[in-house]
């Protein structure tokens, strides 16, 4: 830093000398100049200004690098020195300007005026140049500081990787994926001996849940299996993430599979590969995550005999021949489905090469058959094939799973702590919707072992916690934190600006799914993941509903007021509603919504919410279609039958033949050959003495035309028109728009061509 100061002083002195030389040269030029002409003002050329800026940049970079090397990132002194240097430069510039002005000022009064103007111009230019230089120097210093801090952080991570101990392993993180209702949560319930699945709305997983299975539980459950397959359990436990299966939650599935070391793909033996199974399969292949297949629901095979929580080989040996035969048929069908997806699969005890064949474990989440095999493989495969990846690293590595409101705790953040340590009171940096969030950890809580993070109950409080573990962080300002983003701890060696810069780098990708349009419905959800799923549904081609407001937490009066603006602005009834998923609606909010005409849709299952809203949209569309029926005009061209004139004056009753288009009751009729005069609307129609609402090409129809104004009432067959004139629909711009919006599918290509012609 001292060297940088000395360099800045030397540069300033050198610039002062250059200014003196420039001043002397200007004086010589002024003396040599012919009389009567004013001397040119001593302004700096563009080349000189550029050179000075480059010198300032180099000085700032040198100062920043020297300071970074000496591990002291405080540049205030440097900036002051450089600032004073630039001030002296501007002073010398202005003084040279003033001296040149005075030397030429003896010629005439007009000369002195022009010199004073040039003097003020050069002063203002030098001031602007100094300000720009300071800003550029500050930006350059910040950039160098962030680069140096990032390099230090990455160097610490590399050092932590080198210090790993091969005997100290962390828990493997296992993700459980599959189609809806294949038994993912039920398998975990059987392992934990809990009943989360029945506690979920409709038995469908709505959020990501994380479960910690300790080593003691694994040892106890796999005792029978280890008799056939000897295994030394080295990992401290398993951390299992349960993801939703139904299609709306693809973002939650991708978040889960992105975190995990390996995965369980649950397949229903009765149905084989289904839609979300294939989607999950593609996610795992894209992320190159190793996985095993749990072929679930073997107890559904006819006359299956269960042995309880026994190894699956023992269960299969105890079955009758016809059960074994059916199992073999269904297994072969499932393996064929995987072959069609470009994958080899085999029963794990018949697997010729675990690297190229995926192991299949038949299971039953109801009876417990095959679960010891599943747990054993979840420990065996990571220990043998990814031992290096599982070595514990002391540097922090954590990802946000969910952000949720918990009664008594406030807004909390479910985090998967992969490596490192989290401590109470630490400052953390996360990525929020509107920018980086810096906050302090108030509490670290975890569920009881063998319990889900989603389930309310007694939590264990920790002063500090090591990975790999699912932990709930309680802190202020977490409302806007985005799930799926990394968490950083702000340590003494870290730079806050660098960490903010790091978490903000991928915010644009996440915000592409959390999109807010100017006008639209209001969306409320209990968690950010559910909110993303709702937004994905509303963006889909089938719906295409814009969203104006997004929020997490219960629906209150403020949300109802925000939704009511849709009615006030354009009377858009379909947008004056709130989609509330898995959240409560306060009584005040419900009362206010009833008063102002805002609809609140609530549901615990996201599918039900979609169904409610779709039914509401269909009803509104049908109502609008009914209202538009009187104004929507279908195109038609009619020929008058001269032998079928029943009434010549209002109401006119004629027989006509439909030449083109669709003739409907309520269609206004005009006569193009008689200056497009209108004669009224079709009040009723009959075909073969039977009343009809519409008639198509080739039909002979008797119709009654009723006038809608006095001018139309005076029109008469034989005086204003006769059988030689064609009758056509009276088309307007408004009627075309209504037909396009509500009756587009009712018209064929020929009808639209006629519409264009008319």
C-alpha positions in Angstrom: 0.0 0.0 0.0 2.9 2.4 0.8 4.5 1.5 -2.5 1.3 2.4 -4.2 1.1 5.7 -2.4 4.7 6.6 -3.5 3.9 5.6 -7.1 0.8 7.8 -7.1 2.9 10.8 -5.7 5.6 10.3 -8.3 3.0 10.1 -11.1 1.4 13.3 -9.8 4.8 15.1 -9.7 5.6 13.9 -13.3 2.2 15.2 -14.5 2.8 18.6 -12.9 6.2 18.8 -14.7 4.5 17.9 -18.0 1.9 20.6 -17.4 4.6 23.3 -16.8 6.3 22.2 -20.1 3.0 22.5 -21.9 2.4 25.9 -20.4 5.8 27.2 -21.6 5.2 25.9 -25.1 1.8 27.6 -25.2 3.4 30.9 -24.2 6.0 30.5 -27.0 3.3 29.9 -29.5 1.3 32.9 -28.3 4.4 35.1 -28.7 5.1 33.8 -32.2 1.5 34.1 -33.3 0.7 37.1 -35.7 -1.0 40.1 -34.0 -4.7 40.6 -34.4 -5.4 36.9 -34.0 -6.3 35.4 -30.6 -4.0 32.7 -29.2 -5.6 29.2 -29.1 -6.7 28.2 -25.6 -4.5 25.5 -24.0 -7.0 22.7 -24.0 -5.9 19.0 -23.6 -6.3 16.9 -26.7 -8.5 13.8 -26.7 -5.4 11.7 -26.9 -3.9 13.3 -23.8 -7.2 12.8 -21.8 -7.3 9.1 -22.8 -3.6 8.7 -21.8 -4.3 10.2 -18.3 -7.3 7.9 -17.9 -5.2 4.9 -18.7 -2.5 6.0 -16.2 -5.2 6.3 -13.5 -6.5 2.8 -14.3 -3.0 1.3 -14.1 -2.3 3.0 -10.8 -5.6 1.8 -9.3 -5.0 -1.8 -10.5 -1.4 -1.7 -9.0 -2.7 -0.4 -5.7 -5.5 -3.0 -5.5 -3.2 -5.9 -6.3 -0.5 -4.8 -3.8 -3.2 -4.5 -1.1 -4.7 -7.9 -2.0 -1.3 -9.5 -1.8 -0.7 -8.0 1.6 -4.2 -9.4 2.7 -5.4 -5.9 3.5 -8.4 -5.0 1.3 -9.1 -1.5 2.7 -8.5 1.0 -0.1 -9.7 4.2 1.5 -6.2 5.6 1.8 -5.4 4.8 -1.8 -8.5 6.4 -3.1 -7.8 9.6 -1.1 -4.3 9.7 -2.5 -5.4 9.1 -6.0 -8.2 11.6 -5.5 -5.8 14.3 -4.3 -3.5 13.6 -7.3 -6.4 14.1 -9.7 -7.3 17.3 -7.8 -3.8 18.7 -8.3 -4.0 17.7 -12.0 -7.2 19.7 -12.4 -5.7 22.6 -10.5 -2.6 22.6 -12.8 -4.9 22.4 -15.8 -7.0 25.3 -14.7 -4.0 27.4 -13.8 -2.4 26.8 -17.2 -5.7 27.8 -18.7 -5.8 31.0 -16.7 -2.1 31.9 -17.4 -2.6 31.4 -21.1 -5.7 33.6 -20.9 -3.8 36.4 -19.1 -0.9 36.3 -21.6 -3.2 36.9 -24.5 -5.6 39.3 -22.7 -3.6 42.5 -23.6 -4.6 42.4 -27.3 -8.3 43.5 -27.1 -11.5 43.3 -25.0 -13.1 40.7 -27.3 -10.0 38.5 -27.0 -10.2 38.6 -23.2 -14.0 37.6 -23.4 -13.2 34.6 -25.5 -10.4 33.6 -23.2 -12.6 33.8 -20.1 -15.2 31.5 -21.9 -12.5 28.9 -22.8 -11.2 29.2 -19.2 -14.6 28.2 -17.7 -15.0 25.4 -20.3 -11.6 23.9 -19.4 -12.5 24.1 -15.7 -15.8 22.3 -16.1 -14.2 19.6 -18.4 -11.4 19.0 -15.9 -14.0 18.6 -13.1 -16.1 16.1 -15.1 -12.9 14.2 -16.0 -11.9 14.0 -12.3 -15.3 12.7 -11.2 -15.3 10.1 -14.0 -11.8 9.1 -13.1 -12.8 8.6 -9.4 -15.8 6.5 -10.4 -13.7 4.3 -12.7 -11.0 3.9 -10.1 -13.6 2.9 -7.4 -15.3 0.4 -9.8 -11.9 -1.1 -10.8 -10.9 -1.4 -7.1 -14.2 -3.2 -6.3 -13.8 -5.6 -9.3 -10.2 -6.4 -8.3 -11.3 -6.9 -4.7 -14.1 -9.3 -5.7 -11.8 -11.2 -8.0 -9.2 -11.5 -5.2 -11.8 -12.6 -2.6 -13.2 -15.3 -5.0 -9.7 -16.6 -5.7 -9.1 -16.9 -1.9 -12.5 -18.6 -1.4 -11.8 -21.2 -4.1 -8.3 -21.7 -2.8 -9.8 -22.5 0.6 -12.1 -25.0 -1.0 -9.2 -26.7 -2.8 -7.2 -26.8 0.4 -10.2 -28.4 2.2 -10.4 -31.1 -0.5 -6.8 -31.9 0.0 -7.3 -32.2 3.8 -10.0 -34.8 3.5 -9.7 -38.1 5.5 -10.7 -41.3 3.6 -11.9 -42.8 6.9 -14.3 -39.9 7.7 -17.3 -40.2 5.5 -20.5 -38.0 5.4 -24.0 -39.4 4.9 -24.9 -40.2 1.3 -27.8 -38.0 0.1 -30.4 -40.2 -1.6 -33.3 -38.9 -3.7 -36.4 -40.9 -4.1 -38.2 -40.2 -7.4 -41.0 -41.8 -9.5 -44.6 -41.4 -10.9 -47.4 -40.2 -8.6 -48.8 -43.0 -6.4 -46.0 -45.5 -7.0 -45.4 -45.6 -3.2 -42.3 -43.3 -2.7 -43.5 -41.8 0.6 -45.0 -45.1 1.7 -41.5 -46.8 1.4 -40.0 -44.1 3.6 -42.9 -44.5 6.0 -42.2 -48.2 6.3 -38.5 -47.6 6.9 -39.2 -44.8 9.5 -42.2 -46.6 10.9 -44.2 -43.3 10.6 -47.3 -42.3 8.7 -46.5 -39.1 6.8 -48.3 -40.3 3.6 -51.7 -40.4 5.3 -51.1 -37.0 6.7 -50.6 -35.5 3.3 -53.6 -34.1 1.4 -54.9 -36.9 -0.9 -51.9 -38.9 -0.1 -49.9 -36.9 -2.7 -46.5 -35.4 -1.7 -46.8 -31.6 -2.0 -43.3 -30.5 -0.9 -39.9 -31.9 -0.8 -39.2 -33.6 2.6 -35.8 -34.7 4.0 -35.4 -37.7 6.3 -32.2 -38.6 8.3 -31.8 -42.4 8.9 -29.0 -43.0 11.5 -26.4 -45.8 11.2 -28.0 -47.7 14.1 -31.4 -47.9 12.3 -29.7 -49.1 9.1 -27.7 -51.8 11.0 -30.9 -53.0 12.7 -33.0 -53.2 9.5 -30.4 -54.8 7.3 -29.3 -57.5 9.9 -31.0 -60.4 8.0 -29.8 -59.1 4.6 -26.2 -58.8 5.8 -26.2 -62.6 6.6 -26.3 -63.3 2.8 -24.4 -60.1 1.7 -21.6 -59.2 4.3 -21.3 -55.4 4.6 -19.3 -53.2 6.9 -21.4 -50.0 7.4 -18.9 -47.0 7.4 -21.3 -44.1 6.6 -22.9 -42.3 9.6 -26.4 -42.6 8.1 -28.5 -41.8 5.1 -30.2 -38.5 4.2 -33.2 -39.3 2.0 -35.1 -36.6 0.0 -38.7 -37.4 -1.0 -39.9 -35.5 -4.1 -43.4 -35.1 -5.4 -44.4 -37.3 -8.3 -47.2 -35.4 -10.2 -46.3 -33.4 -13.3 -46.8 -29.9 -11.8 -43.8 -30.4 -9.6 -41.1 -31.1 -12.2 -39.1 -28.1 -10.7 -39.1 -29.8 -7.2 -38.0 -33.1 -8.7 -35.1 -31.4 -10.6 -34.1 -29.6 -7.4 -34.0 -32.9 -5.5 -32.1 -34.8 -8.1 -29.6 -32.0 -8.4 -28.6 -32.4 -4.8 -28.3 -36.1 -4.4 -25.3 -38.5 -4.6 -27.6 -41.3 -5.8 -31.3 -42.0 -6.3 -34.1 -44.5 -5.9 -36.4 -44.7 -8.9 -39.7 -46.2 -7.7 -41.6 -48.1 -10.4 -45.0 -49.8 -9.9 -44.7 -53.4 -10.9 -48.4 -53.4 -12.0 -48.1 -50.4 -14.3 -44.4 -50.3 -15.4 -42.9 -47.0 -16.6 -45.2 -44.0 -16.5 -45.0 -40.4 -17.5 -43.2 -38.9 -14.5 -41.1 -42.1 -14.2 -39.6 -41.3 -17.7 -39.2 -37.6 -16.8 -37.4 -38.6 -13.5 -35.2 -41.0 -15.6 -34.3 -38.2 -18.0 -33.4 -35.9 -15.0 -31.1 -38.5 -13.5 -29.4 -39.2 -16.9 -29.0 -35.5 -17.6 -27.3 -35.0 -14.2 -25.4 -38.3 -14.5 -26.7 -39.5 -11.1 -26.3 -43.2 -10.3 -29.6 -44.9 -9.2 -31.3 -48.1 -8.3 -34.8 -49.2 -9.3 -37.3 -50.1 -6.5 -39.9 -52.4 -8.2 -42.6 -51.6 -5.7 -46.0 -53.2 -4.9 -45.0 -56.9 -5.3 -47.6 -57.6 -2.6 -50.3 -56.9 -5.3 -49.3 -60.1 -7.1 -52.1 -62.7 -6.7 -51.7 -64.9 -3.6 -48.4 -63.2 -2.5 -47.2 -64.6 0.8 -45.3 -62.0 2.9 -42.5 -62.7 5.3 -42.6 -59.2 6.8 -39.4 -57.1 6.6 -37.4 -60.0 5.1 -34.9 -60.0 2.3 -36.7 -60.3 -1.1 -34.8 -63.4 -2.1 -36.2 -65.3 0.9 -39.7 -63.9 0.1 -39.5 -65.1 -3.5 -38.3 -68.5 -2.5 -41.4 -68.9 -0.3 -43.9 -68.1 -3.1 -46.0 -70.6 -5.1 -45.1 -71.4 -8.7 -47.9 -69.3 -10.3 -46.9 -66.2 -8.2 -43.2 -66.6 -9.2 -44.3 -67.0 -12.8 -46.4 -63.7 -12.7 -43.5 -61.9 -11.0 -41.1 -63.0 -13.7 -43.5 -61.9 -16.5 -44.0 -58.4 -14.9 -40.3 -58.1 -14.2 -39.4 -58.9 -17.8 -42.0 -56.3 -19.0 -40.4 -53.6 -16.8 -36.9 -54.5 -17.9 -38.0 -54.3 -21.6 -39.4 -50.8 -20.9 -36.0 -49.7 -19.6 -34.4 -51.3 -22.6 -36.6 -49.1 -24.8 -35.3 -46.1 -22.9 -31.7 -47.2 -23.8 -30.9 -48.7 -20.4 -29.8 -52.2 -19.2 -31.4 -53.5 -16.0 -31.2 -56.7 -13.9 -32.1 -58.0 -10.5 -29.3 -56.8 -8.2 -28.2 -60.4 -7.2 -28.1 -61.3 -10.9 -26.4 -58.1 -12.0 -23.4 -59.1 -14.3 -21.8 -55.5 -14.2 -23.1 -52.8 -11.8 -21.4 -50.2 -14.0 -23.4 -50.9 -17.1 -26.6 -52.6 -15.6 -29.0 -50.8 -13.2 -29.8 -52.9 -10.1 -33.5 -53.8 -9.6 -34.8 -54.4 -6.1 -38.4 -55.8 -5.8 -40.1 -54.2 -2.7 -43.4 -53.8 -0.9 -44.0 -50.6 1.0 -47.1 -52.2 2.7 -45.6 -55.5 4.0 -41.9 -54.5 4.1 -40.6 -57.2 1.8 -37.3 -56.2 0.1 -36.8 -53.1 2.2 -33.6 -54.5 3.9 -32.2 -55.1 0.4 -33.0 -51.5 -0.6 -31.3 -50.1 2.5 -28.3 -52.4 2.1 -27.7 -51.3 -1.5 -28.1 -47.7 -0.6 -25.1 -48.1 1.8 -23.1 -50.6 -0.2 -23.1 -48.8 -3.6 -21.9 -45.3 -2.3 -19.2 -46.9 -0.1 -17.8 -49.0 -2.9 -18.3 -46.7 -6.0 -18.1 -43.2 -4.7 -16.0 -43.3 -1.5 -14.0 -40.3 -2.5 -17.1 -38.2 -3.2 -18.4 -39.1 0.3 -15.3 -38.0 2.1 -16.3 -35.2 4.5 -15.1 -31.6 3.6 -14.8 -29.0 6.3 -15.7 -26.1 4.0 -19.5 -25.3 3.8 -21.6 -26.6 1.0 -25.4 -26.1 1.4 -28.5 -25.7 -0.8 -31.9 -24.3 0.0 -34.7 -26.8 -0.4 -37.8 -24.9 0.7 -38.9 -21.6 2.3 -41.9 -22.0 4.6 -43.9 -20.2 7.4 -44.0 -22.3 10.6 -46.2 -21.2 13.5 -44.0 -20.2 16.5 -40.8 -20.0 14.4 -41.8 -17.6 11.6 -40.3 -17.8 8.1 -37.9 -20.8 8.0 -35.6 -22.2 5.4 -35.1 -26.0 4.9 -31.5 -26.5 3.9 -29.6 -29.6 2.8 -26.2 -29.2 4.5 -23.9 -31.4 2.3 -20.5 -30.5 3.8 -19.1 -28.2 6.5 -20.6 -26.8 9.6 -23.4 -24.3 10.4 -23.4 -22.5 13.7 -26.0 -20.4 15.5 -25.3 -16.7 15.2 -23.4 -16.9 11.9 -24.2 -14.5 9.1 -25.3 -16.1 5.9 -25.8 -14.9 2.3 -28.7 -16.3 0.2 -30.3 -15.5 -3.1 -33.6 -13.6 -2.9 -36.2 -12.7 -5.5 -35.3 -9.0 -5.4 -31.5 -9.5 -4.7 -29.1 -11.0 -2.2 -30.3 -11.6 1.4 -27.8 -11.2 4.2 -29.1 -12.4 7.6 -28.1 -13.9 10.9 -29.0 -17.5 11.9 -31.3 -17.2 15.0 -31.8 -20.9 15.4 -30.8 -24.3 13.9 -33.4 -27.0 14.3 -33.7 -30.6 13.0 -36.6 -33.1 13.2 -36.2 -36.1 15.4 -34.1 -38.9 13.7 -36.3 -41.0 11.4 -38.8 -38.1 11.1 -39.6 -35.8 8.2 -38.7 -32.1 8.0 -42.3 -31.4 6.7 -44.1 -32.9 9.7 -44.8 -30.5 12.5 -43.7 -31.7 15.9 -40.9 -31.3 18.4 -37.7 -30.1 16.9 -34.2 -30.6 18.3 -32.3 -27.3 18.7 -28.5 -27.2 17.8 -25.8 -24.7 18.6 -23.9 -26.2 15.6 -24.5 -29.0 13.1 -22.2 -30.9 10.6 -23.2 -32.2 7.2 -24.7 -34.2 5.6 -27.9 -33.3 7.3 -31.3 -31.7 6.6 -31.6 -28.6 8.8 -34.2 -25.9 9.3 -32.7 -22.4 9.6 -34.7 -19.7 11.5 -33.7 -16.2 10.6 -35.2 -12.8 9.6 -35.7 -11.7 6.0 -36.1 -15.2 4.5 -39.5 -14.5 2.9 -38.0 -13.8 -0.6 -35.2 -16.5 -0.6 -35.3 -18.7 -3.7 -35.3 -22.5 -3.3 -32.6 -24.4 -5.1 -29.9 -21.7 -4.6 -26.7 -22.1 -2.6 -26.1 -20.8 1.0 -22.8 -19.1 2.0 -21.5 -18.3 5.4 -20.0 -14.8 5.8 -16.7 -15.6 7.6 -13.9 -13.3 8.7 -11.9 -14.1 5.5 -14.9 -13.6 3.2 -15.9 -10.5 1.3 -19.6 -9.7 1.6 -19.8 -8.1 -1.9 -18.1 -11.1 -3.5 -20.6 -13.5 -1.9 -23.6 -11.3 -2.9 -22.2 -11.3 -6.5 -21.9 -15.1 -6.4 -25.5 -15.8 -5.2 -26.9 -13.3 -7.7 -25.2 -14.8 -10.7 -27.9 -17.5 -11.3 -31.0 -15.4 -10.1 -32.1 -14.8 -13.7 -32.5 -18.5 -14.4 -34.8 -19.0 -11.3 -36.8 -15.8 -12.0 -37.7 -17.0 -15.5 -40.1 -19.4 -13.8 -41.2 -16.9 -11.1 -42.5 -14.5 -13.8 -44.7 -11.5 -12.9 -46.8 -9.9 -15.7 -48.5 -6.5 -15.4 -52.0 -7.8 -15.1 -53.4 -11.2 -14.0 -54.4 -13.4 -11.1 -52.9 -13.4 -7.6 -51.1 -16.5 -6.5 -50.5 -17.5 -2.9 -48.7 -20.7 -1.7 -47.2 -22.1 1.5 -43.8 -22.6 0.0 -41.8 -21.2 -2.9 -41.5 -24.6 -4.6 -45.3 -24.9 -4.7 -45.5 -21.3 -5.9 -43.2 -22.2 -8.8 -45.4 -25.2 -9.7 -48.5 -23.0 -9.7 -46.8 -20.5 -12.0 -45.6 -23.2 -14.3 -49.2 -24.4 -14.7 -50.5 -20.9 -15.4 -47.8 -20.4 -18.0 -48.7 -23.7 -19.9 -50.2 -23.5 -23.4 -53.5 -25.0 -22.2 -54.1 -22.1 -19.7 -51.9 -19.0 -20.5 -53.1 -16.9 -17.5 -50.9 -13.9 -16.6 -49.9 -13.4 -12.9 -49.8 -10.0 -11.3 -49.0 -10.7 -7.7 -47.1 -13.6 -6.0 -46.9 -14.2 -2.3 -46.0 -16.8 0.3 -48.2 -17.2 3.5 -51.9 -16.8 4.5 -54.3 -14.7 2.4 -55.1 -11.4 4.1 -57.0 -8.2 3.3 -54.0 -6.7 1.5 -54.0 -9.6 -1.0 -57.7 -9.1 -1.6 -57.2 -5.4 -2.3 -54.4 -6.3 -4.8 -56.7 -8.8 -6.6 -59.6 -6.3 -6.7 -57.7 -3.9 -9.0 -58.4 -6.2 -11.9 -62.1 -5.4 -11.6 -61.4 -1.7 -11.2 -59.1 -1.4 -14.2 -60.8 -3.3 -17.0 -63.6 -5.3 -15.4 -61.6 -8.5 -16.0 -63.7 -10.8 -13.8 -61.5 -13.9 -14.5 -58.4 -12.1 -13.1 -60.1 -10.8 -10.0 -59.3 -14.0 -8.1 -56.7 -15.5 -5.7 -55.3 -19.0 -6.1 -54.4 -20.0 -2.6 -52.5 -23.4 -2.3 -52.1 -25.0 1.1 -52.6 -21.7 3.0 -55.3 -20.3 5.3 -57.6 -17.5 4.4 -58.3 -15.0 7.3 -62.0 -14.3 8.0 -61.5 -10.5 7.4 -60.0 -11.3 3.9 -62.9 -13.7 3.0 -65.5 -11.0 4.2 -63.8 -8.3 2.1 -63.5 -10.7 -1.0 -67.3 -11.3 -0.8 -68.0 -7.5 -0.7 -65.8 -6.5 -3.6 -66.4 -9.5 -5.8 -63.0 -11.3 -5.6 -63.1 -15.1 -5.8 -60.7 -17.0 -3.6 -59.9 -20.6 -4.6 -58.3 -22.8 -1.9 -57.1 -26.4 -2.0 -54.6 -28.7 -0.3 -54.0 -30.7 -3.5 -52.6 -28.7 -6.4 -54.7 -30.7 -8.9 -58.0 -29.7 -7.1 -57.0 -26.0 -7.3 -56.3 -26.4 -11.1 -59.7 -28.1 -11.6 -61.6 -25.4 -9.6 -59.9 -22.5 -11.5 -60.4 -24.2 -14.9 -64.1 -24.8 -14.1 -64.4 -21.1 -13.1 -62.7 -20.0 -16.4 -65.0 -22.2 -18.4 -68.2 -20.8 -16.7 -67.0 -17.2 -17.3 -66.3 -18.0 -21.0 -69.8 -19.6 -21.4 -71.4 -16.6 -19.8 -69.5 -14.3 -22.2 -70.4 -16.5 -25.1 -74.2 -16.2 -24.2 -73.9 -12.4 -23.9 -72.1 -12.2 -27.3 -74.6 -14.5 -29.1 -76.8 -11.5 -30.0 -73.9 -9.5 -31.5 -71.8 -12.2 -33.1 -72.9 -12.4 -36.8 -72.2 -15.5 -38.9 -71.6 -15.0 -42.6 -74.3 -16.2 -45.1 -75.5 -15.6 -48.7 -79.2 -16.2 -49.5 -81.2 -16.4 -52.7 -84.9 -15.3 -52.6 -87.3 -18.0 -53.9 -89.8 -15.9 -56.0 -92.7 -18.4 -55.4 -92.3 -18.2 -51.6 -93.2 -14.5 -50.8 -95.5 -14.7 -47.8 -95.4 -11.1 -46.4 -94.0 -8.1 -48.2 -93.9 -5.5 -45.4 -92.5 -5.6 -41.8 -92.4 -8.3 -40.6 -91.2 -9.6 -44.0 -91.7 -13.4 -44.4 -89.8 -15.0 -47.3 -88.6 -18.4 -48.5 -84.8 -18.5 -49.3 -82.1 -20.9 -50.3 -78.8 -20.9 -48.4 -76.1 -20.4 -51.1 -73.1 -20.0 -48.8 -72.2 -19.9 -45.0 -74.4 -20.5 -42.0 -77.8 -18.9 -41.5 -78.7 -18.3 -37.9 -81.6 -16.7 -35.9 -80.6 -13.1 -35.0 -78.5 -12.5 -38.1 -78.9 -8.9 -39.4 -79.6 -8.9 -43.2 -78.6 -6.4 -45.8 -78.8 -6.0 -49.6 -75.4 -5.3 -51.3 -77.0 -4.5 -54.7 -79.2 -1.8 -53.2 -76.4 0.3 -51.5 -76.2 -2.3 -48.6 -79.5 -1.2 -47.1 -80.5 -3.2 -44.0 -84.0 -4.7 -43.7 -83.9 -6.2 -40.2 -82.9 -9.2 -38.2 -83.9 -12.9 -38.7 -86.5 -13.4 -35.9 -87.3 -17.1 -36.6 -86.8 -19.8 -39.2 -88.6 -23.0 -40.3 -87.6 -26.0 -42.4 -90.4 -28.4 -43.3 -92.7 -26.5 -40.9 -90.3 -27.2 -38.0 -88.6 -24.3 -36.1 -84.8 -24.3 -36.4 -82.0 -22.2 -35.0 -79.6 -22.5 -37.9 -79.4 -23.8 -41.5 -76.5 -24.7 -43.7 -75.7 -24.7 -47.4 -78.4 -26.1 -49.8 -81.3 -25.8 -47.3 -84.6 -24.1 -48.3 -85.8 -22.1 -45.3 -88.8 -19.9 -44.5 -87.7 -16.9 -42.4 -89.3 -13.9 -40.7 -87.3 -10.7 -40.8 -88.2 -8.1 -38.0 -87.1 -4.4 -38.3 -84.9 -2.9 -35.6 -85.4 0.8 -36.5 -88.0 3.0 -38.3 -85.9 3.1 -41.5 -85.9 -0.7 -41.7 -89.7 -0.8 -41.0 -90.4 1.2 -44.2 -88.5 -1.2 -46.4 -90.8 -3.4 -48.7 -90.4 -6.3 -51.0 -91.2 -5.3 -54.6 -90.4 -1.6 -54.0 -86.9 -1.6 -52.4 -85.8 -5.1 -53.5 -87.0 -8.2 -55.3 -86.0 -11.8 -56.0 -83.2 -10.7 -58.3 -81.3 -9.2 -55.3 -79.1 -11.4 -53.0 -79.5 -11.2 -49.2 -76.3 -11.4 -47.1 -75.3 -11.0 -43.4 -74.5 -7.5 -42.3 -70.9 -7.8 -41.0 -69.2 -5.3 -38.7 -65.8 -5.2 -37.1 -67.2 -5.9 -33.7 -69.1 -8.9 -34.9 -66.0 -10.3 -36.6 -64.0 -9.9 -33.3 -66.8 -11.7 -31.3 -66.9 -14.6 -33.8 -63.1 -14.9 -33.6 -63.1 -15.0 -29.8 -66.1 -17.3 -29.1 -67.1 -19.2 -32.3 -63.9 -19.7 -34.2 -64.3 -23.5 -34.2 -67.9 -23.3 -35.4 -66.8 -21.9 -38.8 -65.1 -23.8 -41.6 -62.5 -22.6 -44.1 -65.2 -21.7 -46.7 -67.2 -19.7 -44.0 -64.1 -17.7 -43.1 -63.5 -17.0 -46.9 -67.0 -15.7 -47.2 -66.6 -13.6 -44.1 -63.5 -11.9 -45.7 -65.5 -11.4 -49.0 -68.5 -9.8 -47.2 
